[in-house]
Amino acid sequence: MVEAAENFCLVVYDVPEDNIRHHFSETCLDFGLERFQMSAFWGHLTSARRKELFVRLTGMLGKEPGRVLVQPVANEDVERRLVLHQKPAAEHGAGAGVVFRKHRELPEPGRDRPTIVKL
């Protein structure tokens, strides 16, 4: 049996209705996607799963206002991505006492999963 190829995929939505937005996020998580922003997810999906996700999301949206993007990304583009995940200092005020590292000290980007550099 031949398995369908999975491609990296971005899912981004802008939905004003809180209840629908919550269901969108739960559905993306159910599809195995990883949240990288409040209304943005990424991960690997087959073409059929991307279409199924899009149909489910647009069905949930119904006639309510909103935008949905389910975008496959070519493998060569995924390998060139740059990502920064920077959290504020927990105990010190915003930015106080945060030590930034030079780019040469950052870990080598991974190939299998999205690279998130935590400073």
C-alpha positions as CSV (number, residue, x, y, z in Angstrom):
1,M,0.0,0.0,0.0
2,V,1.4,3.4,-1.0
3,E,1.0,6.2,1.6
4,A,0.2,9.7,0.5
5,A,3.0,12.2,0.9
6,E,2.7,14.7,3.6
7,N,3.7,18.3,3.0
8,F,4.4,21.1,5.5
9,C,1.3,23.3,5.8
10,L,0.3,26.6,7.3
11,V,-3.2,27.2,8.6
12,V,-4.1,30.8,9.4
13,Y,-7.5,32.2,10.2
14,D,-9.1,35.5,11.3
15,V,-12.4,34.9,12.9
16,P,-14.1,37.5,15.1
17,E,-16.5,35.1,16.8
18,D,-14.9,33.6,20.0
19,N,-16.8,30.3,19.9
20,I,-16.0,29.6,16.3
21,R,-12.3,30.6,16.8
22,H,-12.1,28.2,19.7
23,H,-13.5,25.3,17.6
24,F,-11.1,26.2,14.8
25,S,-8.1,25.8,17.2
26,E,-9.4,22.5,18.6
27,T,-9.9,21.2,15.1
28,C,-6.3,22.2,14.1
29,L,-5.0,20.4,17.1
30,D,-7.1,17.4,16.3
31,F,-5.4,17.3,12.9
32,G,-2.0,17.1,14.6
33,L,-1.0,20.7,13.9
34,E,1.1,22.7,16.2
35,R,0.0,26.2,17.3
36,F,2.7,28.9,16.6
37,Q,0.4,31.9,17.2
38,M,-3.1,32.4,18.5
39,S,-4.8,31.9,15.2
40,A,-2.0,30.2,13.2
41,F,-0.9,26.5,13.1
42,W,1.6,24.5,11.2
43,G,2.5,20.9,10.6
44,H,2.5,18.1,8.0
45,L,-0.7,17.1,6.3
46,T,-1.5,15.1,3.1
47,S,-3.4,16.8,0.3
48,A,-6.6,14.9,1.3
49,R,-6.2,16.0,5.0
50,R,-5.6,19.6,4.0
51,K,-8.8,19.6,1.9
52,E,-10.7,17.9,4.8
53,L,-9.5,20.5,7.3
54,F,-10.5,23.3,5.0
55,V,-14.0,21.9,4.5
56,R,-14.4,21.5,8.2
57,L,-13.2,25.0,9.0
58,T,-15.3,26.6,6.3
59,G,-18.3,24.6,7.5
60,M,-17.8,25.8,11.1
61,L,-17.6,29.4,9.8
62,G,-20.8,29.1,7.9
63,K,-22.1,32.5,7.0
64,E,-20.2,34.3,9.7
65,P,-17.5,36.8,8.7
66,G,-13.9,35.4,8.7
67,R,-10.9,34.3,6.7
68,V,-9.3,30.9,6.4
69,L,-6.0,30.0,4.7
70,V,-4.7,26.4,4.4
71,Q,-1.4,26.8,2.6
72,P,1.0,24.0,1.6
73,V,4.6,24.9,1.7
74,A,7.3,23.4,-0.6
75,N,9.9,21.3,1.2
76,E,12.8,23.5,0.0
77,D,11.0,26.6,1.4
78,V,10.5,24.9,4.7
79,E,14.2,24.2,5.0
80,R,15.0,27.9,4.5
81,R,12.5,29.2,7.2
82,L,13.6,31.4,10.0
83,V,11.7,31.4,13.3
84,L,12.2,33.2,16.5
85,H,10.2,32.4,19.7
86,Q,11.1,34.9,22.3
87,K,9.3,35.1,25.6
88,P,9.4,38.0,28.1
89,A,11.5,37.6,31.3
90,A,9.2,36.0,33.9
91,E,10.4,37.7,37.0
92,H,11.8,41.0,35.7
93,G,9.7,43.5,33.9
94,A,9.3,43.4,30.1
95,G,12.8,43.2,28.7
96,A,14.6,43.9,32.0
97,G,17.5,41.5,32.6
98,V,17.0,39.6,29.4
99,V,20.3,38.3,28.0
100,F,20.4,38.0,24.3
101,R,22.8,35.6,22.6
102,K,24.8,36.2,19.5
103,H,23.5,34.3,16.4
104,R,26.6,31.9,16.5
105,E,25.5,30.7,19.9
106,L,22.0,29.7,18.7
107,P,21.4,26.0,18.1
108,E,21.5,24.6,14.6
109,P,18.1,24.5,12.9
110,G,16.3,21.2,12.7
111,R,15.0,19.7,9.5
112,D,12.0,17.6,10.7
113,R,10.1,20.0,12.8
114,P,9.7,23.8,12.7
115,T,12.7,25.5,14.3
116,I,11.8,27.5,17.4
117,V,14.7,29.3,19.0
118,K,13.9,30.1,22.7
119,L,15.9,33.0,24.1
